[in-house]
């Protein structure tokens, strides 16, 4: 029997219109455009404005983008997996809401919470469903409305994050293209460096938790930075080693867009020149679960069938990982 792999056969994306520039941040907090650009590489980020709009409203746009491009009907979808740490509500799952808004009626859907590695975790999970032969079409969404959990008076976090959504369609392939290998890791002892203090079962929301600003991202930037540089670079290098791949074999590195310096460290460890690295952090900032599919969305037209690409991420949890994809189509 031919080996079935899961190929990405279409990419969709959505970013909100509003651009929060470094110049606007200069008017809100004690910072400069120069500091933000040199320390992070970010120039602007998109923010979802509007009452009553949440992650599902961006996620559904990315999914509809796939339907439009691919010309498939919502009825054909078997499963929707949504990676997010900013769900519309604690429950139900945002994937349920996206599926409903997209008119997907014959599928099961659920969320994965792995912060910035959420998309890679969801991609690996979706791929396993396809590889098993049990399901034919799986949609994987990465979406975050980070502006909903950011304290815009905290200059160490508000400069980094933005809102956005990306999605991919996974289908079976037997021509050797698709998701070929993944290394995924997590270490919950890293939670102390990056988390949200209240709103969970340990510390439910109270007036006090709101006044203490405990429903926002808490991040020890330098500590996370050190772990991220090592984690993302190590796992990407290990993925190359165990598949006997060299830098020459790799067409593109698709790194999580948290900080340009972390991206450069990962590329250096893999011996990859900047021309082979997808970088859009300057225009979107860190959109958490959406960074990787938004890179694929921006670069889709340049990708060629057979290209070896490595997706790599590190984030809250800690969670990190790398995935080797042989690209399945020409646009
Ligand atoms: O995606 C999820 C995983 N997250 C990450 O990967 C993020 C990893 N961390 C980072 O990207 C970086 O640590 C940050 C961008 C968050 C911060 O950059 P940094 O180079 O680590 O800065 P720092 O925290 O060491 O701060 C250096 C200085 C400090 O001033 P002093 O103490 O040296 O006087 C900060 O108070 O920069 C100051 N600072 C700022 N100055 C201007 C911190 N934030 C700002 C700011 N504007 N926005």
py3Dmol code that shows the C-alpha trace and the ligand (Angstrom):
import py3Dmol

protein = """\
ATOM      1  CA  UNK A   1       0.000   0.000   0.000  1.00  0.00           C
ATOM      2  CA  UNK A   2       1.217   3.497  -0.840  1.00  0.00           C
ATOM      3  CA  UNK A   3       2.261   5.625   2.111  1.00  0.00           C
ATOM      4  CA  UNK A   4      -0.214   8.437   2.772  1.00  0.00           C
ATOM      5  CA  UNK A   5       1.186  11.769   3.883  1.00  0.00           C
ATOM      6  CA  UNK A   6      -0.715  14.941   4.740  1.00  0.00           C
ATOM      7  CA  UNK A   7      -0.062  17.701   2.230  1.00  0.00           C
ATOM      8  CA  UNK A   8      -0.906  21.365   2.644  1.00  0.00           C
ATOM      9  CA  UNK A   9      -3.025  22.011  -0.460  1.00  0.00           C
ATOM     10  CA  UNK A  10      -4.169  25.606   0.179  1.00  0.00           C
ATOM     11  CA  UNK A  11      -3.396  28.520   2.508  1.00  0.00           C
ATOM     12  CA  UNK A  12      -5.782  31.219   3.714  1.00  0.00           C
ATOM     13  CA  UNK A  13      -5.175  34.281   5.824  1.00  0.00           C
ATOM     14  CA  UNK A  14      -6.713  37.347   7.352  1.00  0.00           C
ATOM     15  CA  UNK A  15      -5.320  40.403   9.103  1.00  0.00           C
ATOM     16  CA  UNK A  16      -7.462  43.247  10.465  1.00  0.00           C
ATOM     17  CA  UNK A  17      -7.236  46.618   8.756  1.00  0.00           C
ATOM     18  CA  UNK A  18      -6.103  48.764  11.682  1.00  0.00           C
ATOM     19  CA  UNK A  19      -2.319  49.307  11.786  1.00  0.00           C
ATOM     20  CA  UNK A  20      -0.850  50.120  15.190  1.00  0.00           C
ATOM     21  CA  UNK A  21       2.475  51.704  14.250  1.00  0.00           C
ATOM     22  CA  UNK A  22       5.573  52.237  16.381  1.00  0.00           C
ATOM     23  CA  UNK A  23       4.871  55.954  16.018  1.00  0.00           C
ATOM     24  CA  UNK A  24       1.452  55.555  17.600  1.00  0.00           C
ATOM     25  CA  UNK A  25       2.965  53.480  20.424  1.00  0.00           C
ATOM     26  CA  UNK A  26       5.381  56.368  21.047  1.00  0.00           C
ATOM     27  CA  UNK A  27       2.337  58.455  22.002  1.00  0.00           C
ATOM     28  CA  UNK A  28       1.010  55.760  24.386  1.00  0.00           C
ATOM     29  CA  UNK A  29       4.094  54.595  26.321  1.00  0.00           C
ATOM     30  CA  UNK A  30       7.704  55.564  27.002  1.00  0.00           C
ATOM     31  CA  UNK A  31       9.349  54.041  23.922  1.00  0.00           C
ATOM     32  CA  UNK A  32      10.838  54.886  20.554  1.00  0.00           C
ATOM     33  CA  UNK A  33      10.425  53.540  17.043  1.00  0.00           C
ATOM     34  CA  UNK A  34      14.199  52.993  17.007  1.00  0.00           C
ATOM     35  CA  UNK A  35      14.162  50.865  20.198  1.00  0.00           C
ATOM     36  CA  UNK A  36      11.331  48.680  18.949  1.00  0.00           C
ATOM     37  CA  UNK A  37      12.842  48.178  15.493  1.00  0.00           C
ATOM     38  CA  UNK A  38      16.345  47.366  16.702  1.00  0.00           C
ATOM     39  CA  UNK A  39      15.260  45.111  19.609  1.00  0.00           C
ATOM     40  CA  UNK A  40      12.448  43.257  17.825  1.00  0.00           C
ATOM     41  CA  UNK A  41      12.307  44.080  14.095  1.00  0.00           C
ATOM     42  CA  UNK A  42       8.671  45.212  14.391  1.00  0.00           C
ATOM     43  CA  UNK A  43       7.362  48.350  12.645  1.00  0.00           C
ATOM     44  CA  UNK A  44       3.604  47.881  12.947  1.00  0.00           C
ATOM     45  CA  UNK A  45       1.020  45.309  13.986  1.00  0.00           C
ATOM     46  CA  UNK A  46      -2.634  44.789  13.071  1.00  0.00           C
ATOM     47  CA  UNK A  47      -5.368  45.250  15.686  1.00  0.00           C
ATOM     48  CA  UNK A  48      -8.934  43.927  15.479  1.00  0.00           C
ATOM     49  CA  UNK A  49     -11.192  46.827  16.377  1.00  0.00           C
ATOM     50  CA  UNK A  50     -14.942  46.650  16.839  1.00  0.00           C
ATOM     51  CA  UNK A  51     -17.381  45.649  19.536  1.00  0.00           C
ATOM     52  CA  UNK A  52     -18.208  41.959  19.799  1.00  0.00           C
ATOM     53  CA  UNK A  53     -15.460  40.713  17.475  1.00  0.00           C
ATOM     54  CA  UNK A  54     -13.148  37.912  18.551  1.00  0.00           C
ATOM     55  CA  UNK A  55     -10.708  35.321  17.279  1.00  0.00           C
ATOM     56  CA  UNK A  56     -13.408  33.315  15.494  1.00  0.00           C
ATOM     57  CA  UNK A  57     -14.246  36.353  13.329  1.00  0.00           C
ATOM     58  CA  UNK A  58     -10.681  36.416  12.011  1.00  0.00           C
ATOM     59  CA  UNK A  59     -10.384  32.617  11.840  1.00  0.00           C
ATOM     60  CA  UNK A  60     -13.512  32.299   9.729  1.00  0.00           C
ATOM     61  CA  UNK A  61     -12.150  34.807   7.195  1.00  0.00           C
ATOM     62  CA  UNK A  62      -8.998  32.706   6.778  1.00  0.00           C
ATOM     63  CA  UNK A  63     -11.137  29.575   6.294  1.00  0.00           C
ATOM     64  CA  UNK A  64     -13.415  31.295   3.751  1.00  0.00           C
ATOM     65  CA  UNK A  65     -10.288  32.437   1.916  1.00  0.00           C
ATOM     66  CA  UNK A  66      -9.425  28.727   1.467  1.00  0.00           C
ATOM     67  CA  UNK A  67     -12.937  27.915   0.200  1.00  0.00           C
ATOM     68  CA  UNK A  68     -12.748  30.766  -2.325  1.00  0.00           C
ATOM     69  CA  UNK A  69      -9.289  29.861  -3.587  1.00  0.00           C
ATOM     70  CA  UNK A  70      -9.782  26.115  -3.682  1.00  0.00           C
ATOM     71  CA  UNK A  71     -13.404  26.100  -4.820  1.00  0.00           C
ATOM     72  CA  UNK A  72     -14.472  23.506  -2.264  1.00  0.00           C
ATOM     73  CA  UNK A  73     -17.686  23.332  -0.288  1.00  0.00           C
ATOM     74  CA  UNK A  74     -17.837  23.537   3.535  1.00  0.00           C
ATOM     75  CA  UNK A  75     -19.635  20.175   3.472  1.00  0.00           C
ATOM     76  CA  UNK A  76     -16.444  18.431   2.382  1.00  0.00           C
ATOM     77  CA  UNK A  77     -14.516  19.292   5.549  1.00  0.00           C
ATOM     78  CA  UNK A  78     -14.075  16.465   8.087  1.00  0.00           C
ATOM     79  CA  UNK A  79     -12.346  18.280  10.916  1.00  0.00           C
ATOM     80  CA  UNK A  80     -11.372  21.806  12.039  1.00  0.00           C
ATOM     81  CA  UNK A  81      -8.551  22.284  14.514  1.00  0.00           C
ATOM     82  CA  UNK A  82      -7.994  25.777  15.884  1.00  0.00           C
ATOM     83  CA  UNK A  83      -4.798  26.797  17.667  1.00  0.00           C
ATOM     84  CA  UNK A  84      -5.355  29.811  19.906  1.00  0.00           C
ATOM     85  CA  UNK A  85      -4.699  31.218  23.380  1.00  0.00           C
ATOM     86  CA  UNK A  86      -7.312  33.924  22.900  1.00  0.00           C
ATOM     87  CA  UNK A  87     -10.492  31.898  22.386  1.00  0.00           C
ATOM     88  CA  UNK A  88     -13.745  33.819  21.964  1.00  0.00           C
ATOM     89  CA  UNK A  89     -14.812  32.316  25.299  1.00  0.00           C
ATOM     90  CA  UNK A  90     -13.347  29.797  27.738  1.00  0.00           C
ATOM     91  CA  UNK A  91     -15.810  27.386  26.176  1.00  0.00           C
ATOM     92  CA  UNK A  92     -17.086  26.342  23.695  1.00  0.00           C
ATOM     93  CA  UNK A  93     -14.028  25.892  21.538  1.00  0.00           C
ATOM     94  CA  UNK A  94     -13.328  28.651  19.027  1.00  0.00           C
ATOM     95  CA  UNK A  95     -13.022  25.905  16.375  1.00  0.00           C
ATOM     96  CA  UNK A  96     -16.732  25.130  16.958  1.00  0.00           C
ATOM     97  CA  UNK A  97     -17.597  28.793  16.362  1.00  0.00           C
ATOM     98  CA  UNK A  98     -15.389  29.086  13.273  1.00  0.00           C
ATOM     99  CA  UNK A  99     -16.925  25.933  11.787  1.00  0.00           C
ATOM    100  CA  UNK A 100     -20.427  27.272  12.418  1.00  0.00           C
ATOM    101  CA  UNK A 101     -19.667  30.693  10.915  1.00  0.00           C
ATOM    102  CA  UNK A 102     -18.040  29.031   7.882  1.00  0.00           C
ATOM    103  CA  UNK A 103     -21.039  26.756   7.311  1.00  0.00           C
ATOM    104  CA  UNK A 104     -19.068  23.575   8.078  1.00  0.00           C
ATOM    105  CA  UNK A 105     -21.691  21.048   9.155  1.00  0.00           C
ATOM    106  CA  UNK A 106     -20.185  17.567   8.668  1.00  0.00           C
ATOM    107  CA  UNK A 107     -17.108  17.969  10.817  1.00  0.00           C
ATOM    108  CA  UNK A 108     -15.849  17.724  14.377  1.00  0.00           C
ATOM    109  CA  UNK A 109     -13.843  20.658  15.669  1.00  0.00           C
ATOM    110  CA  UNK A 110     -11.703  21.450  18.666  1.00  0.00           C
ATOM    111  CA  UNK A 111      -9.036  23.847  19.980  1.00  0.00           C
ATOM    112  CA  UNK A 112      -5.398  23.336  20.832  1.00  0.00           C
ATOM    113  CA  UNK A 113      -3.734  25.663  23.313  1.00  0.00           C
ATOM    114  CA  UNK A 114       0.026  25.670  22.895  1.00  0.00           C
ATOM    115  CA  UNK A 115       0.605  29.424  22.608  1.00  0.00           C
ATOM    116  CA  UNK A 116       3.106  30.323  19.890  1.00  0.00           C
ATOM    117  CA  UNK A 117       3.636  26.647  18.986  1.00  0.00           C
ATOM    118  CA  UNK A 118      -0.111  26.080  18.708  1.00  0.00           C
ATOM    119  CA  UNK A 119      -0.135  26.030  14.919  1.00  0.00           C
ATOM    120  CA  UNK A 120       2.643  23.434  14.725  1.00  0.00           C
ATOM    121  CA  UNK A 121       0.948  21.251  17.348  1.00  0.00           C
ATOM    122  CA  UNK A 122      -2.353  21.516  15.446  1.00  0.00           C
ATOM    123  CA  UNK A 123      -0.650  20.826  12.116  1.00  0.00           C
ATOM    124  CA  UNK A 124       0.955  17.651  13.472  1.00  0.00           C
ATOM    125  CA  UNK A 125      -2.352  16.534  14.969  1.00  0.00           C
ATOM    126  CA  UNK A 126      -4.258  17.218  11.751  1.00  0.00           C
ATOM    127  CA  UNK A 127      -1.587  15.433   9.715  1.00  0.00           C
ATOM    128  CA  UNK A 128      -1.973  12.298  11.852  1.00  0.00           C
ATOM    129  CA  UNK A 129      -5.705  12.189  11.062  1.00  0.00           C
ATOM    130  CA  UNK A 130      -4.959  12.337   7.326  1.00  0.00           C
ATOM    131  CA  UNK A 131      -2.069   9.834   7.521  1.00  0.00           C
ATOM    132  CA  UNK A 132      -4.346   7.339   9.263  1.00  0.00           C
ATOM    133  CA  UNK A 133      -6.581   7.365   6.189  1.00  0.00           C
ATOM    134  CA  UNK A 134      -9.591   8.105   8.362  1.00  0.00           C
ATOM    135  CA  UNK A 135     -10.232  11.692   7.228  1.00  0.00           C
ATOM    136  CA  UNK A 136      -9.829  13.345   3.834  1.00  0.00           C
ATOM    137  CA  UNK A 137      -9.933  17.088   4.475  1.00  0.00           C
ATOM    138  CA  UNK A 138      -8.747  18.756   7.676  1.00  0.00           C
ATOM    139  CA  UNK A 139      -8.529  22.519   8.219  1.00  0.00           C
ATOM    140  CA  UNK A 140      -5.948  23.806  10.663  1.00  0.00           C
ATOM    141  CA  UNK A 141      -6.381  27.401  11.848  1.00  0.00           C
ATOM    142  CA  UNK A 142      -3.916  29.500  13.836  1.00  0.00           C
ATOM    143  CA  UNK A 143      -5.533  32.633  15.225  1.00  0.00           C
ATOM    144  CA  UNK A 144      -4.995  35.078  18.055  1.00  0.00           C
ATOM    145  CA  UNK A 145      -6.495  38.359  19.077  1.00  0.00           C
ATOM    146  CA  UNK A 146      -3.540  39.213  21.286  1.00  0.00           C
ATOM    147  CA  UNK A 147      -4.823  42.769  21.740  1.00  0.00           C
ATOM    148  CA  UNK A 148      -7.528  41.289  24.005  1.00  0.00           C
ATOM    149  CA  UNK A 149      -4.934  40.146  26.605  1.00  0.00           C
ATOM    150  CA  UNK A 150      -2.314  42.889  26.322  1.00  0.00           C
ATOM    151  CA  UNK A 151      -1.844  45.709  28.789  1.00  0.00           C
ATOM    152  CA  UNK A 152      -1.234  48.757  26.601  1.00  0.00           C
ATOM    153  CA  UNK A 153       0.546  50.525  29.450  1.00  0.00           C
ATOM    154  CA  UNK A 154       3.179  47.744  29.724  1.00  0.00           C
ATOM    155  CA  UNK A 155       5.913  48.712  27.272  1.00  0.00           C
ATOM    156  CA  UNK A 156       7.674  45.359  27.505  1.00  0.00           C
ATOM    157  CA  UNK A 157       4.750  43.411  26.016  1.00  0.00           C
ATOM    158  CA  UNK A 158       2.482  45.805  24.116  1.00  0.00           C
ATOM    159  CA  UNK A 159       5.106  46.565  21.486  1.00  0.00           C
ATOM    160  CA  UNK A 160       5.410  42.931  20.440  1.00  0.00           C
ATOM    161  CA  UNK A 161       1.971  41.489  19.868  1.00  0.00           C
ATOM    162  CA  UNK A 162      -0.641  41.817  17.111  1.00  0.00           C
ATOM    163  CA  UNK A 163      -3.819  40.161  15.834  1.00  0.00           C
ATOM    164  CA  UNK A 164      -4.312  37.876  12.836  1.00  0.00           C
ATOM    165  CA  UNK A 165      -5.340  34.493  11.488  1.00  0.00           C
ATOM    166  CA  UNK A 166      -4.004  31.923   9.056  1.00  0.00           C
ATOM    167  CA  UNK A 167      -5.316  28.547   7.958  1.00  0.00           C
ATOM    168  CA  UNK A 168      -4.244  25.589   5.854  1.00  0.00           C
ATOM    169  CA  UNK A 169      -6.120  22.756   4.205  1.00  0.00           C
ATOM    170  CA  UNK A 170      -4.626  19.282   4.689  1.00  0.00           C
ATOM    171  CA  UNK A 171      -5.350  16.498   2.207  1.00  0.00           C
ATOM    172  CA  UNK A 172      -3.876  13.087   1.518  1.00  0.00           C
ATOM    173  CA  UNK A 173      -0.888  12.833  -0.768  1.00  0.00           C
ATOM    174  CA  UNK A 174       0.926   9.794  -2.125  1.00  0.00           C
ATOM    175  CA  UNK A 175       3.548  11.540  -4.258  1.00  0.00           C
ATOM    176  CA  UNK A 176       6.090  12.053  -1.473  1.00  0.00           C
ATOM    177  CA  UNK A 177       5.053  15.645  -0.696  1.00  0.00           C
ATOM    178  CA  UNK A 178       3.475  16.746   2.586  1.00  0.00           C
ATOM    179  CA  UNK A 179       4.358  16.834   6.256  1.00  0.00           C
ATOM    180  CA  UNK A 180       7.290  14.460   6.521  1.00  0.00           C
ATOM    181  CA  UNK A 181       8.641  14.819  10.049  1.00  0.00           C
ATOM    182  CA  UNK A 182       8.083  16.784  13.268  1.00  0.00           C
ATOM    183  CA  UNK A 183       9.833  17.166  16.571  1.00  0.00           C
ATOM    184  CA  UNK A 184       7.551  18.632  19.254  1.00  0.00           C
ATOM    185  CA  UNK A 185       8.468  19.444  22.831  1.00  0.00           C
ATOM    186  CA  UNK A 186       6.933  21.029  25.934  1.00  0.00           C
ATOM    187  CA  UNK A 187       8.181  21.929  29.409  1.00  0.00           C
ATOM    188  CA  UNK A 188       5.594  23.194  31.875  1.00  0.00           C
ATOM    189  CA  UNK A 189       8.282  24.369  34.286  1.00  0.00           C
ATOM    190  CA  UNK A 190       8.652  27.337  31.939  1.00  0.00           C
ATOM    191  CA  UNK A 191       5.139  28.546  32.804  1.00  0.00           C
ATOM    192  CA  UNK A 192       6.485  30.905  35.456  1.00  0.00           C
ATOM    193  CA  UNK A 193       8.194  33.019  32.799  1.00  0.00           C
ATOM    194  CA  UNK A 194       5.188  33.485  30.488  1.00  0.00           C
ATOM    195  CA  UNK A 195       1.559  33.156  31.559  1.00  0.00           C
ATOM    196  CA  UNK A 196      -1.681  34.878  32.495  1.00  0.00           C
ATOM    197  CA  UNK A 197      -2.091  35.076  36.251  1.00  0.00           C
ATOM    198  CA  UNK A 198      -5.879  35.006  36.622  1.00  0.00           C
ATOM    199  CA  UNK A 199      -9.016  33.874  34.851  1.00  0.00           C
ATOM    200  CA  UNK A 200      -8.297  30.165  35.082  1.00  0.00           C
ATOM    201  CA  UNK A 201      -9.470  27.605  37.640  1.00  0.00           C
ATOM    202  CA  UNK A 202      -6.660  28.419  40.085  1.00  0.00           C
ATOM    203  CA  UNK A 203      -7.538  32.094  40.271  1.00  0.00           C
ATOM    204  CA  UNK A 204     -10.951  32.860  38.796  1.00  0.00           C
ATOM    205  CA  UNK A 205     -11.756  36.425  37.827  1.00  0.00           C
ATOM    206  CA  UNK A 206     -12.630  38.805  40.679  1.00  0.00           C
ATOM    207  CA  UNK A 207     -12.725  42.565  40.986  1.00  0.00           C
ATOM    208  CA  UNK A 208      -9.280  42.317  42.626  1.00  0.00           C
ATOM    209  CA  UNK A 209      -7.734  40.316  39.771  1.00  0.00           C
ATOM    210  CA  UNK A 210      -9.022  42.865  37.281  1.00  0.00           C
ATOM    211  CA  UNK A 211      -7.702  45.811  39.303  1.00  0.00           C
ATOM    212  CA  UNK A 212      -4.331  44.035  39.663  1.00  0.00           C
ATOM    213  CA  UNK A 213      -4.175  43.653  35.839  1.00  0.00           C
ATOM    214  CA  UNK A 214      -3.869  39.892  36.136  1.00  0.00           C
ATOM    215  CA  UNK A 215      -5.822  39.138  32.965  1.00  0.00           C
ATOM    216  CA  UNK A 216      -2.998  40.315  30.752  1.00  0.00           C
ATOM    217  CA  UNK A 217       0.088  38.545  29.364  1.00  0.00           C
ATOM    218  CA  UNK A 218       2.837  38.331  31.975  1.00  0.00           C
ATOM    219  CA  UNK A 219       6.218  37.825  30.330  1.00  0.00           C
ATOM    220  CA  UNK A 220       9.786  37.844  31.639  1.00  0.00           C
ATOM    221  CA  UNK A 221      11.184  38.906  28.284  1.00  0.00           C
ATOM    222  CA  UNK A 222      14.869  38.166  28.799  1.00  0.00           C
ATOM    223  CA  UNK A 223      14.297  34.702  30.285  1.00  0.00           C
ATOM    224  CA  UNK A 224      11.887  33.748  27.491  1.00  0.00           C
ATOM    225  CA  UNK A 225      14.310  35.145  24.932  1.00  0.00           C
ATOM    226  CA  UNK A 226      17.129  32.870  26.151  1.00  0.00           C
ATOM    227  CA  UNK A 227      14.969  29.737  26.130  1.00  0.00           C
ATOM    228  CA  UNK A 228      13.490  30.657  22.740  1.00  0.00           C
ATOM    229  CA  UNK A 229      16.857  31.128  21.044  1.00  0.00           C
ATOM    230  CA  UNK A 230      18.075  27.771  22.299  1.00  0.00           C
ATOM    231  CA  UNK A 231      14.813  25.849  21.911  1.00  0.00           C
ATOM    232  CA  UNK A 232      13.976  26.959  18.378  1.00  0.00           C
ATOM    233  CA  UNK A 233      17.528  26.662  17.065  1.00  0.00           C
ATOM    234  CA  UNK A 234      18.194  23.261  18.694  1.00  0.00           C
ATOM    235  CA  UNK A 235      15.011  21.608  17.512  1.00  0.00           C
ATOM    236  CA  UNK A 236      15.364  22.956  13.951  1.00  0.00           C
ATOM    237  CA  UNK A 237      18.945  21.711  13.783  1.00  0.00           C
ATOM    238  CA  UNK A 238      17.951  18.314  15.224  1.00  0.00           C
ATOM    239  CA  UNK A 239      15.220  17.992  12.561  1.00  0.00           C
ATOM    240  CA  UNK A 240      17.783  18.551   9.795  1.00  0.00           C
ATOM    241  CA  UNK A 241      20.247  16.110  11.344  1.00  0.00           C
ATOM    242  CA  UNK A 242      17.837  13.252  11.774  1.00  0.00           C
ATOM    243  CA  UNK A 243      16.585  13.574   8.192  1.00  0.00           C
ATOM    244  CA  UNK A 244      20.076  13.955   6.710  1.00  0.00           C
ATOM    245  CA  UNK A 245      19.186  17.407   5.364  1.00  0.00           C
ATOM    246  CA  UNK A 246      21.716  20.191   4.889  1.00  0.00           C
ATOM    247  CA  UNK A 247      21.102  23.911   4.478  1.00  0.00           C
ATOM    248  CA  UNK A 248      21.382  23.452   0.691  1.00  0.00           C
ATOM    249  CA  UNK A 249      18.384  21.107   0.742  1.00  0.00           C
ATOM    250  CA  UNK A 250      16.162  23.693   2.445  1.00  0.00           C
ATOM    251  CA  UNK A 251      14.266  26.201   0.306  1.00  0.00           C
ATOM    252  CA  UNK A 252      12.655  28.110   3.188  1.00  0.00           C
ATOM    253  CA  UNK A 253      12.737  28.440   6.963  1.00  0.00           C
ATOM    254  CA  UNK A 254       9.354  29.515   8.339  1.00  0.00           C
ATOM    255  CA  UNK A 255      10.128  30.708  11.861  1.00  0.00           C
ATOM    256  CA  UNK A 256       7.752  31.904  14.554  1.00  0.00           C
ATOM    257  CA  UNK A 257       7.794  35.702  14.398  1.00  0.00           C
ATOM    258  CA  UNK A 258       8.497  36.716  18.005  1.00  0.00           C
ATOM    259  CA  UNK A 259      11.714  38.651  17.650  1.00  0.00           C
ATOM    260  CA  UNK A 260      13.990  39.160  14.649  1.00  0.00           C
ATOM    261  CA  UNK A 261      16.999  38.310  16.809  1.00  0.00           C
ATOM    262  CA  UNK A 262      15.516  34.881  17.668  1.00  0.00           C
ATOM    263  CA  UNK A 263      14.787  34.281  13.966  1.00  0.00           C
ATOM    264  CA  UNK A 264      18.379  35.177  13.019  1.00  0.00           C
ATOM    265  CA  UNK A 265      19.801  32.875  15.708  1.00  0.00           C
ATOM    266  CA  UNK A 266      17.739  29.950  14.384  1.00  0.00           C
ATOM    267  CA  UNK A 267      18.728  30.626  10.761  1.00  0.00           C
ATOM    268  CA  UNK A 268      22.397  30.876  11.748  1.00  0.00           C
ATOM    269  CA  UNK A 269      22.296  27.569  13.596  1.00  0.00           C
ATOM    270  CA  UNK A 270      20.845  25.961  10.457  1.00  0.00           C
ATOM    271  CA  UNK A 271      23.436  27.745   8.294  1.00  0.00           C
ATOM    272  CA  UNK A 272      20.677  29.384   6.257  1.00  0.00           C
ATOM    273  CA  UNK A 273      21.089  32.797   4.589  1.00  0.00           C
ATOM    274  CA  UNK A 274      18.457  35.499   5.230  1.00  0.00           C
ATOM    275  CA  UNK A 275      17.087  35.095   1.641  1.00  0.00           C
ATOM    276  CA  UNK A 276      15.754  31.679   2.631  1.00  0.00           C
ATOM    277  CA  UNK A 277      13.962  32.930   5.754  1.00  0.00           C
ATOM    278  CA  UNK A 278      10.354  34.107   5.739  1.00  0.00           C
ATOM    279  CA  UNK A 279      10.165  37.319   7.771  1.00  0.00           C
ATOM    280  CA  UNK A 280       7.004  39.415   8.077  1.00  0.00           C
ATOM    281  CA  UNK A 281       7.390  40.420  11.742  1.00  0.00           C
ATOM    282  CA  UNK A 282       7.876  44.047  10.636  1.00  0.00           C
ATOM    283  CA  UNK A 283       4.257  44.314   9.472  1.00  0.00           C
ATOM    284  CA  UNK A 284       2.311  41.982  11.788  1.00  0.00           C
ATOM    285  CA  UNK A 285       4.396  41.712  14.991  1.00  0.00           C
ATOM    286  CA  UNK A 286       3.906  38.525  17.009  1.00  0.00           C
ATOM    287  CA  UNK A 287       0.456  37.113  16.263  1.00  0.00           C
ATOM    288  CA  UNK A 288       1.147  34.000  18.426  1.00  0.00           C
ATOM    289  CA  UNK A 289      -0.614  31.001  16.766  1.00  0.00           C
ATOM    290  CA  UNK A 290      -1.037  32.883  13.484  1.00  0.00           C
ATOM    291  CA  UNK A 291       2.596  33.708  12.671  1.00  0.00           C
ATOM    292  CA  UNK A 292       3.445  30.530  10.743  1.00  0.00           C
ATOM    293  CA  UNK A 293       0.323  30.284   8.543  1.00  0.00           C
ATOM    294  CA  UNK A 294       0.526  34.040   7.870  1.00  0.00           C
ATOM    295  CA  UNK A 295       4.069  33.513   6.557  1.00  0.00           C
ATOM    296  CA  UNK A 296       2.833  30.691   4.306  1.00  0.00           C
ATOM    297  CA  UNK A 297      -0.007  32.973   3.163  1.00  0.00           C
ATOM    298  CA  UNK A 298       2.371  35.818   2.300  1.00  0.00           C
ATOM    299  CA  UNK A 299       4.870  33.534   0.506  1.00  0.00           C
ATOM    300  CA  UNK A 300       2.455  31.020  -1.085  1.00  0.00           C
ATOM    301  CA  UNK A 301       3.037  32.247  -4.637  1.00  0.00           C
ATOM    302  CA  UNK A 302       6.798  31.808  -4.307  1.00  0.00           C
ATOM    303  CA  UNK A 303       6.585  28.227  -3.052  1.00  0.00           C
ATOM    304  CA  UNK A 304       7.166  25.460  -5.562  1.00  0.00           C
ATOM    305  CA  UNK A 305       6.142  21.838  -5.533  1.00  0.00           C
ATOM    306  CA  UNK A 306       8.926  19.792  -3.951  1.00  0.00           C
ATOM    307  CA  UNK A 307      10.420  22.684  -1.932  1.00  0.00           C
ATOM    308  CA  UNK A 308      11.697  21.540   1.458  1.00  0.00           C
ATOM    309  CA  UNK A 309      10.525  23.936   4.120  1.00  0.00           C
ATOM    310  CA  UNK A 310      11.090  23.876   7.867  1.00  0.00           C
ATOM    311  CA  UNK A 311       8.544  25.464  10.201  1.00  0.00           C
ATOM    312  CA  UNK A 312       9.842  26.248  13.651  1.00  0.00           C
ATOM    313  CA  UNK A 313       8.414  27.795  16.797  1.00  0.00           C
ATOM    314  CA  UNK A 314       8.846  28.514  20.507  1.00  0.00           C
ATOM    315  CA  UNK A 315       6.334  29.908  22.968  1.00  0.00           C
ATOM    316  CA  UNK A 316       4.456  29.895  26.245  1.00  0.00           C
ATOM    317  CA  UNK A 317       4.287  26.602  28.104  1.00  0.00           C
ATOM    318  CA  UNK A 318       7.082  26.343  27.237  1.00  0.00           C
ATOM    319  CA  UNK A 319       6.209  24.705  23.940  1.00  0.00           C
ATOM    320  CA  UNK A 320       8.444  24.382  20.915  1.00  0.00           C
ATOM    321  CA  UNK A 321       8.953  22.333  17.797  1.00  0.00           C
ATOM    322  CA  UNK A 322       9.991  22.038  14.177  1.00  0.00           C
ATOM    323  CA  UNK A 323       8.281  20.429  11.194  1.00  0.00           C
ATOM    324  CA  UNK A 324       9.646  19.403   7.799  1.00  0.00           C
ATOM    325  CA  UNK A 325       7.206  19.904   4.919  1.00  0.00           C
ATOM    326  CA  UNK A 326       7.806  19.029   1.280  1.00  0.00           C
ATOM    327  CA  UNK A 327       5.586  21.572  -0.455  1.00  0.00           C
ATOM    328  CA  UNK A 328       2.796  19.975  -2.480  1.00  0.00           C
ATOM    329  CA  UNK A 329       1.792  22.423  -5.235  1.00  0.00           C
ATOM    330  CA  UNK A 330       2.613  25.383  -7.424  1.00  0.00           C
ATOM    331  CA  UNK A 331       0.235  28.350  -7.122  1.00  0.00           C
TER     332      UNK A 331
END
"""
ligand_1 = """\
48
LIG
O 6.297 34.527 21.251
C 6.268 34.099 22.571
C 7.617 34.038 23.127
N 8.101 35.361 23.407
C 9.293 35.728 22.977
O 9.971 35.006 22.289
C 9.786 37.088 23.426
C 11.228 36.977 23.864
N 11.746 38.227 24.443
C 11.993 39.323 23.682
O 11.718 39.354 22.495
C 12.713 40.476 24.341
O 13.151 40.082 25.612
C 11.852 41.768 24.476
C 11.613 42.360 23.102
C 10.558 41.459 25.174
C 12.616 42.812 25.283
O 13.862 43.080 24.674
P 15.206 42.979 25.516
O 16.297 43.305 24.601
O 15.254 41.646 26.193
O 15.011 44.128 26.560
P 15.125 44.061 28.145
O 13.879 43.496 28.735
O 16.436 43.453 28.529
O 15.183 45.586 28.503
C 16.317 46.407 28.160
C 16.022 47.842 28.522
C 15.448 48.005 29.918
O 15.912 49.222 30.461
P 17.153 49.243 31.497
O 16.717 48.415 32.649
O 18.313 48.654 30.747
O 17.299 50.703 31.795
C 13.963 48.103 29.702
O 13.302 48.825 30.717
O 15.013 48.355 27.647
C 13.908 48.863 28.403
N 12.699 48.655 27.659
C 12.238 49.510 26.732
N 12.711 50.683 26.304
C 12.033 51.326 25.340
C 11.850 47.591 27.709
N 10.845 47.752 26.841
C 11.071 48.939 26.222
C 10.384 49.665 25.231
N 10.904 50.836 24.822
N 9.255 49.206 24.663
"""
view = py3Dmol.view(width=600, height=400)
view.addModel(protein, "pdb")
view.setStyle({"model": 0}, {"cartoon": {"style": "trace"}})
view.addModel(ligand_1, "xyz")
view.setStyle({"model": 1}, {"stick": {}})
view.zoomTo()
view.show()
